[in-house]
Amino acid sequence: GKEERMVIKSYRDLVVWQKSMELVTTVYTITKEFPKEELYALTSQIRRSAVSVPGNIA
């Protein structure tokens, strides 16, 4: 078959970056429901980990 090639002009064009941004949104949505006493421990750690993925790609 014919292959379509996409020109990547920016990291924002990368599917992996786009998916990682979806992950960040999902993580923030889920962690909103975590207990308040976890806000500065587990919640913060999970959120920082999620945000680091697109940050490291960029």
Rosetta blueprint (number, residue, H / E / L):
1 G L
2 K L
3 E L
4 E L
5 R L
6 M L
7 V L
8 I L
9 K L
10 S L
11 Y H
12 R H
13 D H
14 L L
15 V H
16 V H
17 W H
18 Q H
19 K H
20 S H
21 M H
22 E H
23 L H
24 V H
25 T H
26 T H
27 V H
28 Y H
29 T H
30 I H
31 T H
32 K L
33 E L
34 F L
35 P L
36 K H
37 E H
38 E H
39 L H
40 Y H
41 A H
42 L H
43 T H
44 S H
45 Q H
46 I H
47 R H
48 R H
49 S H
50 A H
51 V H
52 S H
53 V H
54 P H
55 G H
56 N H
57 I H
58 A L
